[in-house]
Amino acid sequence: MVDNAVSFNCTNCAAPLEIRAQGASQVVACGHCGSVLDAQDPRHQILSRYQSKFTRKPTLPIGRRGTIKGETFEIVGYLERQTRYYGITYDWAEYLLWNPYKGFRWLVEADGHWTFLTTLPNPPKERR
Ligand SMILES: [Zn+2]
């Protein structure tokens, strides 16, 4: 697989950052200061800032490559998500995977369970 990561320093805090999936990435988030930077702008201007940083360390680091169902993917993004339902808070992590020939996939981690997701090219149609 081609390594097309681009290294630069965060425009806000100077932490070392990498843009993975160069050309397909729209933004890159700095895990050190919470800034969201324009991945397509050569000056990497700050688009927004989050007040909170990551609350937990990813189980799998960004940049790690692995094989799922016979295909090699690289972790190019990480999200922490949370929802509240009937007074109970549920949280989970989502890893964005990339293969230049296969596109993007998602790997979701929740309570020690892992789910591999493929985005549908078209929304399902309702049958009546
Ligand atoms: Zn930063």
Residues whose N, C-alpha, C, O or C-beta is under 5 A from the ligand:
A	BS01	ZN	C10 N12 C13 A14 A15 C30 H32 C33 G34 S35
